[in-house]
Amino acid sequence: MPDRLTFQFLDVGMGDSTLVQIRADGAGHDRLVLVDCGERRTPSQVPYRDALEYLVATIDANSAARGRADPYVDHLILTHPDGDHYNKIPDLVGAAFPNYPRRRLRFGDLNYSGEIDEYGDVVRRTLAPLIDAARGIDEMLDNYYSRLDAVGDLTPWKRFGNVNAYILSSNWPDKQSADLNAKSIVLMFELDGKRVILTGDATRATERHILRDVVGDAPGEIDCYALKLGHHGSNGSTGRRWVQTTTPTAIFASGDQVWAHPYCRAICMVLDYGALNDFPRSIYYCCGDADDYSNNETRRRIGMNLWYVVKSRRERLTDEETGHTVWGYRDNAYGVQWQLRLTTGRAIEILRTDSYLPQEDVDDPFDCHPAVAGDPRLDDVRALAATLPALDPIPA
């Protein structure tokens, strides 16, 4: 079997977690890279519990296939010290792995941005005893990123066989910065010339830093197939130049019915200035604007974890898995897990878990035209407002 690079965009609710699975040609198991594992203040805990169950089952089966003595994740990357990106690590570490009833989860190495104390006890006490001593814990340097070589190609941060991983930004402008989001680790994976960018909670300022200081005169180095929108698709990320330079053909974002994530305006930016491809058939995605959520039916490759929100008092839905009719009630939110798979020499695959479909015509799309065609200065104000800590007064 050819080399394979798979991304599981987990539906954790209002948080973030992506499992990257790297399989070399002929191998019977994956190298696992877990990017973030957190959730906070989701109205329903069902998404997070389902995501944790999926992670445990996948890690357990993969570790057994490798003949490991312990359940094992090769690489753990915490993009930044915001609780909804790391606070569920203790739950994962404390989970029961069926093939390893008396063994604890172990990690090959850990990379993180920011200061170790910003993670509370998670890095120093929970993770430190579980990291391979030979590889250890790597606190990213101030303003670290992959450099361009003499011919203008980005130099990989790590190589996993034929898969290259790059750091587009980390600890910018420095690890002591009070702006946790701006110092996010921004990752890019590449296989067979196809690239996928994971942004953490990177802001528009981080995006401008990458465009100006990292790739500069070689913007084609971040032309990507898929982009995970920064900060759960908030207005403080996904600027016009960033979209025009990365030109994603598919986008993904985590989020739930909290703080309007993912924001419709961020998705509109990609619809207007990106290069999104189509799915063979229509899908749904839900996005927010202030306190209002819109259910959008589309064929564009928009993979939001927040799939559909019931807006009427009661609504008939079809369970895709069983085909049965179920009742949904006002503010019931439904999510999906997305899978993106790149295989050498083959077409890219995008799959999702089953969910619920409305039985009536309830397409209530957000009007992108005024959102994108409006005053750019107002967009900058909205972007700034989306980053203000006053919107999230409860600490991680």
SESEVEX-105985 format. One line per 10 residues: number of its first residue (from 1); their letters; for each residue x negated, y, z negated of C-alpha. Coordinates in nm, 2 decimals, decimal comma, padded with zeros to 4 digits. Layout:
<dodos>
NUM> a> X/Y/Z ~ ...
</dodos>
This chain:
<dodos>
1> mpdrltfqfl> 00,00/00,00/00,00 ~ -00,14/00,35/00,08 ~ -00,23/00,60/-00,19 ~ 00,08/00,75/-00,36 ~ 00,14/01,06/-00,56 ~ 00,47/01,08/-00,75 ~ 00,62/01,36/-00,95 ~ 00,90/01,29/-01,20 ~ 01,07/01,63/-01,28 ~ 01,23/01,52/-01,60
11> dvgmgdstlv> 01,56/01,66/-01,72 ~ 01,48/01,75/-02,08 ~ 01,74/02,03/-02,11 ~ 01,61/02,37/-02,20 ~ 01,24/02,28/-02,19 ~ 00,99/02,13/-01,95 ~ 00,82/01,80/-01,88 ~ 00,67/01,65/-01,56 ~ 00,52/01,30/-01,53 ~ 00,27/01,27/-01,25
21> qiradgaghd> 00,20/00,91/-01,13 ~ -00,11/00,85/-00,92 ~ -00,15/00,51/-00,75 ~ -00,45/00,41/-00,55 ~ -00,43/00,19/-00,24 ~ -00,39/-00,17/-00,35 ~ -00,34/-00,09/-00,72 ~ -00,06/-00,25/-00,92 ~ -00,03/00,04/-01,17 ~ -00,05/00,42/-01,20
31> rlvlvdcger> -00,28/00,67/-01,35 ~ -00,05/00,89/-01,56 ~ -00,07/01,26/-01,61 ~ 00,19/01,41/-01,84 ~ 00,24/01,79/-01,80 ~ 00,42/01,93/-02,10 ~ 00,68/01,76/-02,32 ~ 00,91/02,00/-02,50 ~ 01,28/02,11/-02,54 ~ 01,45/02,38/-02,75
41> rtpsqvpyrd> 01,81/02,48/-02,83 ~ 01,98/02,28/-02,55 ~ 02,36/02,26/-02,63 ~ 02,35/01,88/-02,58 ~ 02,06/01,66/-02,67 ~ 02,16/01,40/-02,41 ~ 01,92/01,52/-02,15 ~ 01,62/01,51/-02,38 ~ 01,70/01,17/-02,53 ~ 01,74/01,03/-02,17
51> aleylvatid> 01,41/01,18/-02,07 ~ 01,23/01,04/-02,38 ~ 01,38/00,70/-02,31 ~ 01,25/00,72/-01,95 ~ 00,90/00,82/-02,05 ~ 00,87/00,54/-02,31 ~ 00,99/00,28/-02,06 ~ 00,76/00,40/-01,79 ~ 00,45/00,43/-02,01 ~ 00,52/00,09/-02,17
61> ansaargrad> 00,56/-00,09/-01,84 ~ 00,26/00,08/-01,67 ~ 00,04/00,01/-01,97 ~ 00,13/-00,36/-01,97 ~ 00,06/-00,38/-01,60 ~ -00,29/-00,24/-01,67 ~ -00,35/-00,49/-01,94 ~ -00,40/-00,21/-02,20 ~ -00,42/-00,29/-02,57 ~ -00,21/00,02/-02,64
71> pyvdhlilth> 00,06/00,23/-02,46 ~ -00,15/00,48/-02,27 ~ -00,13/00,81/-02,08 ~ -00,45/00,90/-01,90 ~ -00,42/01,28/-01,92 ~ -00,20/01,52/-02,12 ~ -00,18/01,88/-02,01 ~ -00,01/02,14/-02,23 ~ 00,04/02,44/-02,00 ~ 00,08/02,70/-02,29
81> pdgdhynkip> 00,17/02,72/-02,66 ~ 00,55/02,78/-02,62 ~ 00,75/02,53/-02,82 ~ 00,98/02,42/-02,54 ~ 00,67/02,28/-02,36 ~ 00,51/02,08/-02,64 ~ 00,73/02,04/-02,94 ~ 00,86/01,69/-02,85 ~ 00,51/01,54/-02,84 ~ 00,55/01,40/-03,20
91> dlvgaafpny> 00,87/01,23/-03,09 ~ 00,69/01,06/-02,79 ~ 00,40/00,96/-03,01 ~ 00,63/00,82/-03,28 ~ 00,85/00,62/-03,03 ~ 00,87/00,24/-03,02 ~ 00,71/00,09/-02,71 ~ 00,86/-00,26/-02,65 ~ 00,54/-00,43/-02,53 ~ 00,35/-00,28/-02,82
101> prrrlrfgdl> 00,55/-00,31/-03,14 ~ 00,26/-00,23/-03,37 ~ 00,06/00,00/-03,15 ~ 00,07/00,38/-03,12 ~ 00,06/00,58/-02,80 ~ -00,29/00,69/-02,70 ~ -00,42/00,95/-02,45 ~ -00,73/00,96/-02,24 ~ -00,78/01,34/-02,27 ~ -00,60/01,66/-02,35
111> nysgeideyg> -00,62/02,00/-02,18 ~ -00,44/02,30/-02,31 ~ -00,43/02,68/-02,28 ~ -00,44/02,93/-02,56 ~ -00,57/02,88/-02,91 ~ -00,54/02,55/-03,10 ~ -00,36/02,71/-03,39 ~ -00,09/02,83/-03,16 ~ 00,03/02,47/-03,13 ~ 00,08/02,43/-03,51
121> dvvrrtlapl> -00,01/02,08/-03,61 ~ 00,06/01,92/-03,28 ~ -00,29/01,93/-03,13 ~ -00,50/01,93/-03,45 ~ -00,32/01,66/-03,65 ~ -00,07/01,48/-03,42 ~ -00,28/01,44/-03,11 ~ -00,64/01,46/-03,22 ~ -00,65/01,11/-03,37 ~ -00,50/00,96/-03,05
131> idaargidem> -00,74/01,10/-02,79 ~ -01,02/00,89/-02,65 ~ -01,34/01,01/-02,83 ~ -01,55/00,98/-02,52 ~ -01,33/01,22/-02,32 ~ -01,18/01,43/-02,59 ~ -00,99/01,75/-02,62 ~ -01,07/02,03/-02,38 ~ -00,96/02,38/-02,47 ~ -00,96/02,57/-02,13
141> ldnyysrlda> -01,20/02,85/-02,10 ~ -01,09/03,22/-02,07 ~ -00,96/03,29/-01,72 ~ -01,07/02,95/-01,59 ~ -00,97/02,85/-01,23 ~ -01,10/02,64/-00,94 ~ -01,34/02,84/-00,73 ~ -01,36/02,88/-00,35 ~ -01,67/02,71/-00,20 ~ -01,89/02,86/00,07
151> vgdltpwkrf> -01,65/02,77/00,35 ~ -01,34/02,90/00,17 ~ -01,20/02,58/00,03 ~ -01,09/02,54/-00,33 ~ -01,31/02,32/-00,54 ~ -01,11/02,04/-00,72 ~ -01,10/02,06/-01,09 ~ -01,06/01,68/-01,10 ~ -01,05/01,40/-00,85 ~ -00,83/01,09/-00,89
161> gnvnayilss> -00,95/00,88/-00,59 ~ -00,80/01,06/-00,29 ~ -00,58/01,29/-00,50 ~ -00,73/01,63/-00,59 ~ -00,62/01,84/-00,88 ~ -00,69/02,22/-00,90 ~ -00,65/02,48/-01,17 ~ -00,51/02,79/-01,01 ~ -00,50/02,98/-01,34 ~ -00,54/02,92/-01,71
171> nwpdkqsadl> -00,59/03,15/-02,01 ~ -00,54/03,46/-01,80 ~ -00,65/03,72/-01,89 ~ -00,79/03,53/-02,19 ~ -00,69/03,27/-02,45 ~ -00,62/03,53/-02,72 ~ -00,35/03,70/-02,51 ~ -00,02/03,75/-02,69 ~ 00,16/03,68/-02,36 ~ 00,19/03,30/-02,39
181> naksivlmfe> 00,35/03,27/-02,05 ~ 00,09/03,46/-01,85 ~ -00,19/03,24/-01,98 ~ -00,01/02,92/-01,86 ~ -00,22/02,65/-01,68 ~ -00,11/02,65/-01,32 ~ -00,18/02,32/-01,15 ~ -00,20/02,21/-00,79 ~ -00,21/01,85/-00,68 ~ -00,31/01,75/-00,32
191> ldgkrviltg> -00,28/01,42/-00,13 ~ -00,33/01,38/00,25 ~ -00,32/01,76/00,30 ~ 00,01/01,80/00,11 ~ 00,02/02,01/-00,20 ~ 00,25/02,05/-00,50 ~ 00,22/02,34/-00,75 ~ 00,33/02,32/-01,11 ~ 00,34/02,66/-01,27 ~ 00,42/02,62/-01,64
201> datraterhi> 00,57/02,95/-01,75 ~ 00,34/03,16/-01,53 ~ 00,47/03,52/-01,47 ~ 00,46/03,74/-01,17 ~ 00,14/03,89/-01,32 ~ -00,02/03,55/-01,32 ~ 00,09/03,50/-00,96 ~ -00,07/03,83/-00,86 ~ -00,39/03,72/-01,03 ~ -00,40/03,40/-00,83
211> lrdvvgdapg> -00,33/03,58/-00,50 ~ -00,59/03,85/-00,57 ~ -00,87/03,68/-00,77 ~ -00,84/03,31/-00,71 ~ -00,76/03,26/-00,34 ~ -00,82/03,62/-00,21 ~ -00,89/03,60/00,16 ~ -00,80/03,23/00,17 ~ -00,43/03,23/00,10 ~ -00,38/02,92/00,30
221> eidcyalklg> -00,54/02,72/00,02 ~ -00,21/02,74/-00,18 ~ 00,03/02,68/00,11 ~ 00,23/02,40/-00,05 ~ 00,50/02,14/00,02 ~ 00,67/02,18/-00,31 ~ 00,67/02,45/-00,59 ~ 00,79/02,42/-00,94 ~ 00,93/02,77/-01,02 ~ 00,76/02,95/-01,30
231> hhgsngstgr> 00,93/02,99/-01,64 ~ 01,23/02,77/-01,56 ~ 01,31/02,99/-01,26 ~ 01,33/03,31/-01,46 ~ 01,33/03,66/-01,31 ~ 00,99/03,72/-01,46 ~ 00,83/03,48/-01,21 ~ 00,85/03,39/-00,84 ~ 00,76/03,72/-00,68 ~ 00,80/03,79/-00,31
241> rwvqtttpta> 00,43/03,77/-00,21 ~ 00,39/03,45/-00,41 ~ 00,68/03,29/-00,22 ~ 00,55/03,42/00,12 ~ 00,21/03,28/00,05 ~ 00,29/02,94/-00,10 ~ 00,58/02,89/00,16 ~ 00,73/02,59/-00,02 ~ 00,96/02,36/00,17 ~ 01,11/02,23/-00,16
251> ifasgdqvwa> 01,15/02,38/-00,50 ~ 01,22/02,25/-00,85 ~ 01,29/02,40/-01,19 ~ 01,39/02,28/-01,53 ~ 01,65/02,45/-01,75 ~ 01,99/02,42/-01,90 ~ 02,28/02,64/-02,01 ~ 02,06/02,87/-02,21 ~ 01,93/03,22/-02,12 ~ 02,07/03,17/-01,77
261> hpycraicmv> 01,79/02,95/-01,66 ~ 01,73/02,89/-01,37 ~ 01,80/03,24/-01,25 ~ 01,99/03,27/-00,92 ~ 01,77/03,57/-00,82 ~ 01,45/03,36/-00,83 ~ 01,61/03,10/-00,61 ~ 01,74/03,37/-00,38 ~ 01,38/03,49/-00,34 ~ 01,28/03,15/-00,21
271> ldygalndfp> 01,58/03,13/00,02 ~ 01,50/03,46/00,17 ~ 01,12/03,44/00,19 ~ 01,04/03,07/00,17 ~ 01,06/02,79/00,42 ~ 01,29/02,54/00,26 ~ 01,37/02,22/00,45 ~ 01,71/02,05/00,44 ~ 01,84/01,73/00,27 ~ 02,03/01,48/00,49
281> rsiyyccgda> 02,34/01,57/00,30 ~ 02,47/01,83/00,06 ~ 02,36/01,85/-00,30 ~ 02,45/02,09/-00,59 ~ 02,25/02,32/-00,81 ~ 02,36/02,55/-01,08 ~ 02,20/02,89/-01,15 ~ 02,26/03,18/-01,38 ~ 02,29/03,55/-01,37 ~ 02,33/03,72/-01,71
291> ddysnnetrr> 02,61/03,51/-01,87 ~ 02,76/03,38/-01,55 ~ 02,67/03,05/-01,39 ~ 02,73/02,97/-01,02 ~ 02,77/02,62/-00,88 ~ 02,61/02,61/-00,53 ~ 02,66/02,35/-00,27 ~ 02,37/02,33/-00,03 ~ 02,16/02,12/00,20 ~ 01,84/02,31/00,12
301> rigmnlwyvv> 01,58/02,13/-00,08 ~ 01,65/02,30/-00,41 ~ 01,59/02,05/-00,69 ~ 01,72/02,21/-01,01 ~ 01,76/01,99/-01,32 ~ 02,08/02,18/-01,40 ~ 02,31/02,02/-01,14 ~ 02,67/02,13/-01,22 ~ 02,86/02,32/-01,49 ~ 03,24/02,29/-01,53
311> ksrrerltde> 03,39/02,64/-01,52 ~ 03,76/02,56/-01,54 ~ 03,95/02,44/-01,84 ~ 03,95/02,08/-01,71 ~ 03,83/01,93/-01,39 ~ 03,82/01,59/-01,22 ~ 03,47/01,47/-01,13 ~ 03,35/01,15/-00,96 ~ 03,08/00,95/-01,14 ~ 02,83/00,87/-00,86
321> etghtvwgyr> 02,71/00,56/-01,03 ~ 03,05/00,39/-01,07 ~ 03,27/00,58/-00,83 ~ 03,52/00,63/-01,12 ~ 03,70/00,95/-01,19 ~ 03,61/01,13/-01,51 ~ 03,73/01,45/-01,67 ~ 03,50/01,74/-01,73 ~ 03,58/02,03/-01,96 ~ 03,48/02,39/-01,96
331> dnaygvqwql> 03,11/02,45/-02,01 ~ 03,02/02,08/-01,98 ~ 02,68/02,08/-01,81 ~ 02,54/01,79/-01,60 ~ 02,18/01,74/-01,50 ~ 01,96/01,52/-01,29 ~ 01,61/01,40/-01,28 ~ 01,42/01,46/-00,95 ~ 01,15/01,24/-00,80 ~ 00,91/01,37/-00,53
341> rlttgraiei> 00,68/01,11/-00,37 ~ 00,39/01,17/-00,14 ~ 00,24/00,87/00,03 ~ -00,06/00,87/00,27 ~ 00,06/00,85/00,63 ~ 00,43/00,85/00,54 ~ 00,72/01,09/00,52 ~ 00,77/01,27/00,19 ~ 01,06/01,12/-00,03 ~ 01,28/01,32/-00,26
351> lrtdsylpqe> 01,52/01,12/-00,48 ~ 01,74/01,21/-00,78 ~ 01,94/01,03/-01,05 ~ 02,31/00,98/-01,01 ~ 02,53/01,26/-01,16 ~ 02,89/01,38/-01,12 ~ 03,05/01,54/-00,82 ~ 03,35/01,77/-00,81 ~ 03,66/01,63/-00,64 ~ 03,78/01,96/-00,51
361> dvddpfdchp> 03,62/02,25/-00,32 ~ 03,46/02,44/-00,61 ~ 03,16/02,58/-00,42 ~ 03,11/02,92/-00,59 ~ 02,77/03,03/-00,45 ~ 02,58/03,32/-00,59 ~ 02,56/03,61/-00,34 ~ 02,19/03,63/-00,26 ~ 02,21/03,93/-00,03 ~ 02,23/04,21/-00,29
371> avagdprldd> 02,00/04,02/-00,52 ~ 01,71/04,02/-00,26 ~ 01,79/04,33/-00,06 ~ 01,82/04,55/-00,37 ~ 01,58/04,80/-00,50 ~ 01,24/04,63/-00,56 ~ 01,18/04,86/-00,86 ~ 01,49/04,71/-01,02 ~ 01,35/04,36/-00,96 ~ 01,03/04,46/-01,15
381> vralaatlpa> 01,24/04,59/-01,44 ~ 01,44/04,27/-01,45 ~ 01,11/04,07/-01,44 ~ 00,97/04,26/-01,73 ~ 01,30/04,23/-01,93 ~ 01,29/03,85/-01,87 ~ 00,95/03,83/-02,05 ~ 01,04/04,03/-02,36 ~ 01,02/03,82/-02,68 ~ 01,33/04,00/-02,82
391> ldpipa> 01,54/03,77/-02,59 ~ 01,41/03,47/-02,79 ~ 01,39/03,58/-03,15 ~ 01,37/03,22/-03,29 ~ 01,00/03,10/-03,31 ~ 00,89/02,78/-03,14
</dodos>
